[in-house]
Amino acid sequence: MKIDFSGKVALVTGGASGIGRSICLEYAKAGANVVCVDINEQSGQETASLVEKEGVRGKFIYADVTKAEHVKNYIRQTVDSFGRIDAFAINAGWEGVVAPITDYPEDVFEKLMDINVKGVFLGLKYALPQLIAQKSGAVVVTASRASWIGAPGFSGYVTSKHAVLGLVKTAALEVAKDGIRVNAVCPGSVRTPLLERYGQSVNPDDPEQFLRIRASKIPDGRLGETIEVARQIVYLSSDLASHITGQSLIIDGGALAGEQAIPYER
């Protein structure tokens, strides 16, 4: 059965690149008008232009997802421009740095909580009233395989992504009777700018080594592609997933089924 978002409106944070851009384009291919929200204006505008090449309307809104006024504004602009929000992909995130807990910078930890946790909280806080008023809509949050496991050297990121699942489950229970669904996707190792920056942090002399090690730990033998995550987000926000809420879909090539932690070398 084909997923059809014709005439519907999709709102995507962190839509300027990586998984976010793929989400925007997959919604557009399904017929949705798409609002791309990001702090990177140039790349965000490029995403909006690519959306419009699919024959739908695209709009870019600059926003810092950690600031309540920015969040209120991107929701208000979306509703003012399109009248409603049918699908909301809360995807904006940051990776932080790689360091053991004893050396982990406090300011980086705080920034991770702001972007990865507060950004999700604010998105839910200010978008859900619109969806409740509509009595419809679906939210999908980009969590991570790190929502389920520990990873040496990644305390800030892992902590933030564990917290995201708590928000998803709580929100899902609060709005289920309003006809709204809230779910998460949990990507594993996907080739994105974020993962490439991790590789640079772990091994500046050979950042590709980090990616090769990651791929070798995945049962199907490869890194994921951004489109593979985006398609599942579109599915979870579609009518095909009408009885699914409060769930987290792991997209990792089977890695979590037999997880072996990648050691962090001090």
C-alpha positions in Angstrom: 0.0 0.0 0.0 1.4 3.4 -1.0 1.8 6.1 1.7 0.0 9.2 0.5 0.5 12.5 2.2 -1.1 14.5 -0.6 -2.4 17.8 0.7 -0.9 17.2 4.2 1.7 19.2 6.0 5.0 17.8 7.4 7.2 19.8 9.8 10.8 18.7 10.2 13.4 20.0 12.6 17.1 19.6 11.8 16.0 19.3 8.2 19.0 21.0 6.6 21.2 17.9 6.2 21.7 14.2 6.9 18.7 12.3 8.1 16.7 15.5 8.3 17.1 16.4 4.7 16.1 12.8 3.7 13.0 13.1 5.9 12.0 16.3 4.2 12.4 14.7 0.7 10.6 11.5 1.6 7.6 13.5 2.9 7.7 15.5 -0.3 7.8 12.4 -2.5 4.7 11.2 -0.6 2.9 14.4 -1.6 3.3 16.5 1.6 4.0 20.2 1.8 7.1 20.4 3.9 8.5 22.9 6.4 12.2 22.6 7.1 13.5 24.0 10.4 17.2 24.4 11.1 19.8 26.7 12.5 21.8 26.4 9.2 20.0 28.8 6.9 21.9 28.1 3.7 21.5 24.4 3.8 17.9 24.7 5.1 17.0 26.8 2.1 18.6 24.2 -0.1 16.4 21.5 1.4 13.3 23.6 0.8 14.3 24.1 -2.8 14.8 20.3 -3.2 11.4 19.8 -1.7 9.7 22.0 -4.2 11.4 20.1 -7.1 9.1 17.2 -6.0 6.1 19.4 -7.0 4.9 20.4 -3.5 5.4 23.5 -1.4 8.5 23.9 0.7 9.3 26.4 3.4 12.4 27.0 5.5 12.2 28.6 9.0 15.4 29.5 10.9 15.2 28.4 14.5 17.3 27.4 17.5 15.3 24.5 19.0 16.6 25.2 22.5 14.8 28.6 22.6 11.0 28.6 23.4 10.3 31.7 21.4 11.9 30.1 18.3 9.9 27.0 18.7 6.7 28.9 19.1 7.6 30.9 16.0 8.2 27.9 13.7 5.0 26.3 14.8 3.0 29.5 14.4 4.6 30.1 10.9 3.8 26.6 9.8 0.1 26.9 10.8 -0.1 30.4 9.4 1.3 29.2 6.0 -0.4 25.8 5.7 -3.3 25.8 8.2 -2.3 22.7 10.1 0.4 20.1 11.0 -0.2 16.5 10.1 3.3 15.1 10.7 6.0 16.4 13.0 9.5 14.9 12.8 11.5 16.2 15.7 14.9 15.4 14.4 17.4 18.2 15.4 20.3 16.9 17.4 23.9 17.2 18.3 26.6 14.6 19.0 28.8 16.4 21.6 32.4 15.2 22.0 34.1 11.9 22.7 35.7 11.6 26.2 35.4 9.5 29.3 33.0 10.8 32.0 35.9 12.0 34.2 37.1 14.3 31.4 33.7 15.2 29.8 33.3 19.0 29.7 30.3 20.2 31.7 29.4 22.9 29.2 29.2 20.2 26.4 27.0 18.0 28.6 24.7 20.9 29.2 24.5 21.9 25.6 23.6 18.3 24.7 20.8 18.3 27.2 19.6 21.6 25.7 19.6 20.5 22.1 18.7 16.8 22.3 16.3 16.8 25.3 15.0 20.3 25.8 14.7 20.7 22.0 12.4 17.7 21.9 10.5 18.8 25.1 9.8 22.3 23.6 8.7 20.8 20.3 6.2 18.6 22.0 5.1 21.3 24.5 4.2 23.8 21.8 3.2 21.6 18.9 0.8 19.3 20.8 -1.8 22.0 21.5 -2.2 22.4 17.7 -2.5 18.7 17.1 -5.0 18.4 20.0 -7.1 21.2 18.5 -7.1 19.3 15.2 -7.8 15.9 16.9 -5.2 14.4 14.6 -1.5 14.3 13.8 1.5 12.2 14.4 4.9 13.0 16.0 8.1 11.0 15.3 11.2 11.8 17.3 14.7 10.8 16.2 16.2 8.9 19.1 19.1 6.5 18.7 20.4 3.0 19.3 22.2 4.9 22.1 18.7 5.2 23.7 19.1 1.5 24.7 22.8 0.9 25.4 25.8 2.5 27.0 28.8 3.5 25.0 32.2 4.4 26.5 33.2 7.9 25.7 29.7 9.0 24.8 28.1 9.7 28.1 26.5 13.0 27.1 25.0 11.7 23.9 23.8 8.4 25.5 22.2 10.2 28.4 20.4 12.6 26.2 19.0 9.9 23.9 17.8 7.8 26.9 15.9 10.8 28.0 14.3 11.3 24.6 12.5 7.9 24.9 11.1 8.9 28.3 9.6 12.0 26.7 8.2 10.0 23.8 6.5 7.4 26.0 5.0 10.1 28.3 3.8 12.2 25.5 2.2 9.3 23.8 0.2 8.4 26.9 -0.9 12.0 27.4 -2.4 12.5 23.9 -3.5 9.1 22.8 -7.2 9.8 23.5 -6.9 13.0 21.4 -6.2 10.9 18.4 -2.5 11.8 18.3 0.4 9.3 18.1 4.0 9.8 19.3 6.7 7.4 18.4 10.5 7.3 18.0 13.0 5.9 15.6 16.3 4.6 16.9 18.9 4.7 14.2 22.2 2.8 14.6 25.3 3.8 12.7 24.1 5.8 9.7 26.6 7.7 7.4 25.8 11.3 8.3 27.8 14.4 8.9 27.3 13.7 12.6 28.9 10.2 12.4 31.7 11.6 10.3 32.4 14.2 13.0 32.5 11.4 15.5 35.1 9.6 13.4 37.2 12.8 13.3 37.0 13.1 17.1 38.0 9.5 17.7 40.8 9.3 15.1 41.8 12.6 13.5 44.5 10.9 11.5 42.1 8.3 10.0 38.5 9.2 10.6 37.3 6.5 8.2 38.7 3.9 10.5 36.0 4.7 13.0 33.4 4.2 10.3 35.0 0.9 9.2 34.9 -0.4 12.7 31.3 0.6 13.1 30.4 -1.2 9.9 32.2 -4.3 10.9 30.1 -4.6 14.1 26.8 -4.5 12.2 25.4 -7.9 11.3 24.4 -6.9 7.8 27.9 -5.5 7.2 27.3 -1.9 6.4 26.4 1.5 7.7 22.8 2.6 7.3 21.6 5.2 4.8 19.7 8.3 5.7 16.8 7.4 3.4 16.3 4.1 5.3 15.6 6.1 8.5 13.5 8.7 6.7 11.2 6.1 5.2 10.4 4.6 8.6 9.7 8.1 10.0 7.2 8.7 7.1 5.7 5.3 7.8 5.2 5.9 11.5 3.5 9.2 10.8 1.2 7.7 8.2 -2.2 6.0 8.5 -0.5 2.6 8.0 0.8 3.0 11.5 -2.6 4.1 12.9 -2.5 1.8 16.0 1.2 2.3 16.9 2.1 4.9 19.6 4.6 5.1 22.4 7.0 2.8 20.5 10.6 3.0 19.3 11.7 1.4 16.1 15.3 0.3 16.0 17.0 0.7 12.6 20.5 -0.7 12.9 21.0 -3.7 10.7 20.6 -6.1 13.6 23.4 -4.6 15.7 21.5 -4.3 18.9 20.4 -7.9 18.8 24.0 -8.9 19.5 25.6 -5.7 20.6 29.3 -5.5 21.1 30.4 -2.2 22.5 33.1 -0.4 20.5 35.8 0.3 23.0 36.9 3.8 23.6 40.7 4.1 23.8 41.9 6.7 26.3 
